[in-house]
Amino acid sequence: MEQLKVMKMPHIPLLLIVLCWVSCNNNPRSIGNSSSPKNKTPAMINGNPNLKASIDAYLSIKNPDTLNMLVTDNYVRNMNGIPVVTNKSELKARLNLYFTGFPDYHIAVSHSIICDSQGYINWVFSGTHTGLFGDVAATGKKIKINGFSHLYFNKQGQLYQEDIFYNELEFLQQLGYSLTTPNLK
């Protein structure tokens, strides 16, 4: 029986960060959240300095009602290239899935770049699946997923689009699901 091997690609988020950094070299200045004398890749900003605070608030949301000031009414979220949210109400419902399924979840930023009105964030989502996640009953399993978000802000500093990239198969495998070889007969 042929085995399907899952290949992790840790270099893709790094490549995206490098590409974003190259596109942000129009007189950037360090904001310090990732910079240190030993670290030669500081977070950069070339626009609204309040965007970092908006990003921090957005990534630490524990109550969907706090989204009202952070995102536009016509907010769009794409996950791995697929539109999954097309307005603020849908975003609140989507976030409730995570609040319920992973009540102890945490999003840690491993690296971020802010350029003009866009943010590029490498993040780690971790939590324990102790509640209903959509139709999936609690498994009690701990998950830890690396991902990347490209955030777009309007002139008022509100988030109007987010493109998220992460390994969905790894997420499901950490919940206990497995991938089987398809029956080709």
Protein Blocks (a to p, Z undefined) as FASTA:
>chain_A
ZZddddddfklmmmmmmmmmmmmmgopacehlmgcfklmcdcdddbdfklmmmmmmmmmc
cbfklmmmmpcfkbccdeehiafbfbfklmmmmmmmmmmmmmmgccddfbdcdehjaccd
ddddddddfbcehjaccehiacdddddddddddfkopafbdcddddfklmmmmnopacdd
ddfZZ
